[in-house]
Amino acid sequence: MADSILDAYKVSHSQDDAVKADRKIKVGIIGTGWIADAHADSYKKCDDVEIVALADLVPGKAEAFAKKNGLENVRFYPSDKALIDAEKDIDAVSVCTYNRQHAPCTIYALEHGVNVLLEKPMCVTLDEAVEICRAEKKSGKILSIGFQPRFDENMKLVKKVVDSGVLGKVYYIQTGGGRRHGIPTPFGTSFIRDDTAGIGALADIGCYSIDMVMNAIGYPKPLTVTGYTSGYFGKKPDYLEKPEYVNEFSVDDFGAGFIRLEGDVILDFRISWAMHMDSPGDTILLGTEGGLRIPATDCWNGSIGGPLVVYHNVAGIPVETVIPEVDYHGNNFDRKIRSFIDAVITGGKAPIPSSQIIYNQAIIDGIVRSNKLGEEVKIEIPEI
């Protein structure tokens, strides 16, 4: 019996061959901070892609980025608008700016007929997410959001378990994650300042944790949120790369929310950049026919911390079925980039669609609003 259950979750490691363009797909990168290095590295692995332009607000930064990444014959611009206006035949851009520039850069590109791969988080507020989605709809172009954990074979396994029906109706989810000591200041202050990041741990790693479970259950619409955020550890010099950063810290380093989802589902969520705990707990999904435990990782990294365990009854006897981790060593970032390029070539659907991630953003926005008001808030998403 156990063998037959496990057989249902076996994973094929075969991948579809990437679509090949009949010409070089011309790509630009907007924002040349550290995450842009990963974009450049993955684009360079695509023999049908050419990085033709870079934009950054900081003088000389794009030029230094090109030199570091071995990019030749690229053009440099002082802003996203300058790049888009000048590069009339560009096919796509990666938006790798800090959070508060995600919306304006993405909207401008879409309005000018350019496909966009937008790094996570989608943006800062729900209102911004709505405007991004409206620009996408009007443009008819592809907008994919940068959630590379979706391409991890073990993340796919989580969804496969839920889709199999072994849990029955999922009615409660506990999820989250975090770091004991991991405020991301080695990359400067853009992650920790309100005027650049807007939101902290909620946006940086919280969006991944929310996506893992929301994707698994089909992304139901969020209805209400009771949320809490704090930033105690960001004000402690020994938790930052440089002691003087305490004067810059103005976002959350911890967030939690109790979210009611459409379909009578409860999402109990918490996330942290720093805490006096190794983990806020495993992810669990409770269903009417079974439960699923997803072991936490020591430091949230977009995957799972060990074998999945399904708790259910067989012949009236409570049993646990252990589903081994997939022995997977693929590069999820490469998959993210390649899937986007394939969609650009074929005019297909966005790999990580905004129609899902707007709900992710709505939850984060609801947590922030609820914390400010000190009460439960309704989530209202206008017509796109």
VMD Tcl script that draws the C-alpha trace (Angstrom):
set ca {
  {0.00 0.00 0.00}
  {2.76 2.42 0.98}
  {4.65 1.64 -2.24}
  {1.60 2.45 -4.35}
  {1.19 5.79 -2.58}
  {4.84 6.67 -3.10}
  {4.62 5.70 -6.78}
  {2.07 8.48 -7.24}
  {4.68 11.08 -6.33}
  {7.60 9.87 -8.38}
  {9.17 12.68 -10.35}
  {10.46 12.48 -13.88}
  {13.70 14.36 -14.30}
  {13.27 14.82 -18.03}
  {12.87 18.44 -19.10}
  {11.34 19.82 -22.24}
  {13.91 21.22 -24.60}
  {14.03 24.99 -24.56}
  {12.37 26.74 -27.45}
  {14.96 28.17 -29.82}
  {14.48 31.53 -31.47}
  {15.36 32.07 -35.13}
  {17.20 35.24 -34.08}
  {18.85 36.70 -31.02}
  {16.34 37.87 -28.41}
  {17.48 41.32 -27.30}
  {17.34 41.85 -23.54}
  {18.04 44.77 -21.23}
  {18.63 44.78 -17.48}
  {17.24 47.65 -15.43}
  {19.05 47.99 -12.11}
  {22.51 46.43 -11.79}
  {22.63 45.48 -8.12}
  {23.57 42.03 -6.86}
  {20.47 40.16 -8.10}
  {21.19 41.39 -11.62}
  {24.36 39.27 -11.61}
  {22.21 36.13 -11.51}
  {20.07 37.43 -14.38}
  {23.13 38.17 -16.49}
  {24.66 34.79 -15.73}
  {21.50 32.93 -16.75}
  {20.92 35.01 -19.88}
  {24.50 34.29 -20.98}
  {23.70 30.57 -20.89}
  {20.97 31.12 -23.51}
  {22.65 31.05 -26.93}
  {19.64 32.75 -28.49}
  {19.74 35.76 -26.13}
  {21.84 38.90 -26.30}
  {22.10 41.42 -23.46}
  {22.20 44.72 -25.34}
  {21.56 47.40 -22.69}
  {21.94 48.19 -19.00}
  {20.41 50.95 -16.92}
  {21.27 52.20 -13.46}
  {20.71 55.47 -11.61}
  {24.19 55.38 -10.06}
  {26.81 56.79 -12.46}
  {29.34 54.17 -13.54}
  {27.54 51.26 -11.87}
  {26.19 49.74 -15.08}
  {29.61 50.02 -16.73}
  {31.26 48.25 -13.77}
  {28.55 45.58 -13.91}
  {29.23 44.93 -17.59}
  {32.95 44.60 -16.99}
  {32.46 42.23 -14.04}
  {30.07 40.02 -16.04}
  {32.06 40.03 -19.27}
  {29.36 41.83 -21.26}
  {30.61 43.45 -24.43}
  {28.96 45.78 -26.93}
  {26.25 46.82 -24.49}
  {24.83 50.30 -24.23}
  {24.46 52.15 -20.92}
  {21.65 54.38 -19.70}
  {21.03 56.49 -16.57}
  {17.41 55.35 -16.17}
  {14.83 52.81 -17.24}
  {13.02 55.39 -19.35}
  {16.19 56.34 -21.20}
  {16.85 52.69 -22.01}
  {13.31 51.94 -23.17}
  {13.07 55.14 -25.22}
  {16.36 54.52 -27.01}
  {16.22 50.75 -27.55}
  {13.34 50.64 -29.98}
  {13.80 47.00 -30.99}
  {14.45 45.50 -27.56}
  {12.38 42.38 -26.84}
  {12.45 42.17 -23.06}
  {13.86 43.60 -19.85}
  {14.62 42.26 -16.41}
  {13.57 44.72 -13.72}
  {16.13 44.27 -10.92}
  {15.73 47.59 -9.10}
  {14.94 48.07 -5.45}
  {11.31 47.41 -4.49}
  {9.93 50.93 -4.72}
  {10.97 51.20 -8.37}
  {9.45 47.87 -9.43}
  {6.08 49.34 -10.35}
  {7.13 52.45 -12.32}
  {9.85 50.62 -14.27}
  {7.59 47.70 -15.12}
  {4.63 49.86 -16.12}
  {6.78 52.06 -18.38}
  {8.26 49.03 -20.14}
  {4.87 47.40 -20.69}
  {3.36 50.66 -21.94}
  {6.12 50.76 -24.56}
  {5.56 47.22 -25.78}
  {8.38 45.46 -23.94}
  {8.07 42.07 -22.20}
  {9.10 42.12 -18.54}
  {10.66 39.69 -16.09}
  {10.05 41.42 -12.75}
  {12.08 40.40 -9.73}
  {10.25 39.61 -6.54}
  {8.50 41.07 -4.65}
  {6.05 42.19 -7.30}
  {6.04 45.69 -5.77}
  {5.32 47.37 -2.41}
  {1.56 47.97 -2.27}
  {-1.58 46.36 -3.63}
  {-2.44 49.57 -5.47}
  {0.86 49.31 -7.35}
  {0.17 45.66 -8.19}
  {-3.21 46.62 -9.65}
  {-1.63 49.29 -11.86}
  {1.04 46.82 -13.04}
  {-1.62 44.27 -13.97}
  {-3.67 46.88 -15.82}
  {-0.62 47.95 -17.82}
  {0.11 44.31 -18.63}
  {-3.46 43.67 -19.79}
  {-3.49 46.77 -21.97}
  {-0.09 46.00 -23.50}
  {-0.72 42.36 -24.38}
  {2.90 41.68 -23.45}
  {4.32 39.02 -21.14}
  {4.94 39.82 -17.50}
  {6.46 37.10 -15.34}
  {7.35 37.50 -11.67}
  {10.71 36.22 -10.39}
  {9.77 33.32 -8.12}
  {12.45 30.78 -9.01}
  {11.48 28.35 -6.17}
  {8.50 27.42 -8.36}
  {10.95 25.55 -10.60}
  {12.42 23.48 -7.75}
  {11.43 19.82 -8.13}
  {10.67 19.49 -4.41}
  {8.40 22.54 -4.52}
  {6.61 20.92 -7.44}
  {6.30 17.80 -5.30}
  {4.41 19.77 -2.62}
  {1.81 20.82 -5.18}
  {1.66 17.31 -6.61}
  {0.77 15.92 -3.18}
  {-2.02 18.45 -2.71}
  {-3.34 17.97 -6.26}
  {-3.44 14.20 -5.75}
  {-6.36 14.61 -3.35}
  {-4.74 12.60 -0.55}
  {-5.32 15.51 1.85}
  {-8.96 15.96 0.93}
  {-10.11 19.54 1.38}
  {-7.32 21.69 2.83}
  {-8.79 23.95 5.52}
  {-5.79 25.20 7.53}
  {-2.20 26.07 6.64}
  {0.65 27.03 8.93}
  {3.69 28.36 7.11}
  {6.60 30.73 7.39}
  {10.28 30.64 7.90}
  {13.18 32.82 8.70}
  {16.68 33.25 9.86}
  {18.18 33.38 13.30}
  {20.66 36.05 12.21}
  {20.14 37.14 8.60}
  {19.27 40.78 7.92}
  {20.55 41.27 4.34}
  {22.90 44.21 4.83}
  {25.98 42.78 3.09}
  {24.42 44.29 -0.05}
  {24.24 47.81 1.38}
  {21.14 49.52 2.73}
  {18.63 49.19 -0.12}
  {16.95 46.20 1.59}
  {16.52 47.94 4.94}
  {15.39 51.48 4.08}
  {11.77 52.42 3.64}
  {12.51 54.81 0.77}
  {14.06 52.01 -1.29}
  {12.63 48.69 -0.02}
  {9.29 49.82 1.42}
  {8.92 46.44 3.12}
  {11.56 44.16 4.62}
  {11.43 40.49 5.53}
  {7.84 40.29 4.32}
  {8.95 41.18 0.80}
  {12.37 39.56 0.74}
  {11.57 36.01 1.90}
  {7.95 36.19 3.05}
  {6.66 36.35 -0.51}
  {8.39 33.02 -1.25}
  {6.86 31.31 1.76}
  {3.38 32.56 0.87}
  {3.83 31.47 -2.74}
  {4.81 27.92 -1.76}
  {1.50 27.20 -0.07}
  {-0.76 29.44 -2.13}
  {0.48 27.85 -5.33}
  {0.01 24.38 -3.83}
  {-3.69 25.02 -3.17}
  {-4.41 26.90 -6.40}
  {-4.03 30.52 -5.25}
  {-7.47 31.21 -3.73}
  {-8.41 34.84 -3.25}
  {-7.47 36.36 0.14}
  {-10.44 37.93 1.93}
  {-9.27 39.36 5.27}
  {-5.99 39.79 7.13}
  {-4.99 40.37 10.73}
  {-1.33 41.31 10.60}
  {1.63 42.30 12.71}
  {5.13 43.57 11.88}
  {8.11 44.68 13.96}
  {11.71 45.76 13.49}
  {13.46 45.19 16.79}
  {16.59 43.46 15.51}
  {17.31 45.96 12.76}
  {17.95 48.50 15.51}
  {20.65 46.34 17.12}
  {24.15 47.12 15.75}
  {25.39 43.56 16.20}
  {22.71 42.29 13.78}
  {23.85 44.51 10.93}
  {26.88 44.46 8.63}
  {27.88 47.92 9.81}
  {26.83 49.42 13.17}
  {25.87 52.73 11.57}
  {23.16 50.95 9.56}
  {20.90 51.14 12.62}
  {20.20 54.72 11.61}
  {19.11 53.53 8.17}
  {16.88 50.63 9.22}
  {13.20 51.53 8.68}
  {11.42 48.34 7.54}
  {10.16 45.14 9.16}
  {12.44 42.30 10.20}
  {9.49 40.19 11.39}
  {5.97 39.82 10.07}
  {2.98 37.63 10.81}
  {-0.53 37.31 9.53}
  {-3.76 35.39 9.99}
  {-5.42 35.31 6.58}
  {-8.87 34.09 5.59}
  {-8.91 32.73 2.05}
  {-11.76 32.05 -0.32}
  {-13.04 28.49 0.04}
  {-12.98 28.46 3.85}
  {-9.20 28.16 4.20}
  {-7.09 29.73 6.95}
  {-3.46 30.74 6.37}
  {-1.39 31.23 9.53}
  {1.89 32.85 8.48}
  {5.06 34.28 10.00}
  {8.46 35.27 8.63}
  {11.66 36.68 10.11}
  {15.08 38.02 9.17}
  {16.28 37.66 12.77}
  {14.97 35.96 15.91}
  {16.01 34.03 18.98}
  {14.86 30.72 17.48}
  {16.20 28.29 14.90}
  {12.89 28.22 13.04}
  {9.31 29.42 13.54}
  {8.20 25.89 12.68}
  {7.49 23.49 9.87}
  {4.88 24.19 7.23}
  {1.76 22.08 7.73}
  {-1.35 21.68 5.62}
  {-4.37 20.17 7.34}
  {-7.00 18.52 5.19}
  {-10.17 16.54 5.79}
  {-8.50 13.31 4.63}
  {-4.88 13.89 5.56}
  {-2.20 16.29 6.68}
  {1.11 17.27 5.11}
  {4.27 18.31 6.96}
  {6.97 20.21 5.06}
  {10.13 20.43 7.19}
  {11.51 23.93 7.68}
  {14.94 24.96 6.43}
  {17.57 26.44 8.73}
  {17.54 29.60 6.63}
  {14.69 30.13 4.18}
  {16.16 29.24 0.79}
  {13.16 28.51 -1.38}
  {13.13 24.77 -0.90}
  {12.20 22.19 1.73}
  {14.16 21.04 4.77}
  {13.67 17.30 4.45}
  {11.29 14.56 3.28}
  {7.59 15.37 3.15}
  {5.35 13.43 5.50}
  {1.68 12.70 4.80}
  {-0.45 11.83 7.84}
  {-3.57 9.86 6.93}
  {-5.61 6.75 7.72}
  {-5.29 3.42 5.95}
  {-8.00 0.86 6.74}
  {-8.93 3.00 9.73}
  {-5.39 2.99 11.10}
  {-3.43 6.28 11.46}
  {-0.24 6.02 9.39}
  {2.51 8.29 8.13}
  {3.83 8.07 4.59}
  {7.28 9.55 4.08}
  {7.83 11.01 0.62}
  {11.57 11.29 -0.04}
  {13.10 14.49 -1.31}
  {13.78 14.57 -5.03}
  {17.49 14.29 -5.74}
  {17.52 17.44 -7.79}
  {20.56 19.55 -8.62}
  {19.17 21.81 -11.33}
  {19.57 25.57 -11.38}
  {16.19 27.12 -10.61}
  {17.34 30.59 -11.63}
  {18.36 29.31 -15.06}
  {14.94 27.69 -15.36}
  {13.26 30.96 -14.42}
  {15.14 32.89 -17.10}
  {14.74 30.21 -19.78}
  {11.00 29.85 -19.19}
  {10.57 33.60 -19.58}
  {12.57 33.66 -22.82}
  {10.55 30.72 -24.14}
  {7.34 32.62 -23.43}
  {8.70 35.69 -25.23}
  {9.61 33.59 -28.28}
  {6.29 31.77 -28.48}
  {4.02 34.53 -27.21}
  {2.84 32.02 -24.63}
  {1.67 32.45 -21.07}
  {3.82 33.98 -18.36}
  {5.53 31.22 -16.33}
  {4.71 32.98 -13.03}
  {1.59 35.03 -13.83}
  {0.68 38.33 -12.22}
  {-2.89 37.05 -11.81}
  {-1.55 34.83 -9.03}
  {1.12 37.05 -7.53}
  {-1.28 39.97 -7.10}
  {-2.89 37.81 -4.37}
  {0.53 37.30 -2.82}
  {1.04 41.07 -2.84}
  {-2.45 41.62 -1.43}
  {-1.61 39.45 1.59}
  {1.62 41.33 2.28}
  {-0.14 44.66 1.80}
  {-2.92 43.51 4.15}
  {-0.42 42.57 6.87}
  {1.18 46.01 6.66}
  {-2.17 47.85 6.70}
  {-3.54 45.73 9.53}
  {-0.45 46.39 11.65}
  {-0.81 50.15 11.14}
  {-4.51 50.13 12.01}
  {-4.28 47.57 14.80}
  {-7.25 45.63 13.47}
  {-8.38 43.14 10.84}
  {-8.63 44.53 7.32}
  {-10.57 43.44 4.25}
  {-8.74 42.72 1.03}
  {-10.46 44.33 -1.92}
  {-8.92 43.89 -5.35}
  {-10.54 46.09 -8.02}
  {-11.31 44.95 -11.54}
  {-8.19 44.66 -13.68}
}
mol new
graphics top color blue
foreach p $ca { graphics top sphere $p radius 0.5 }
foreach p [lrange $ca 0 end-1] q [lrange $ca 1 end] { graphics top cylinder $p $q radius 0.2 }
display resetview
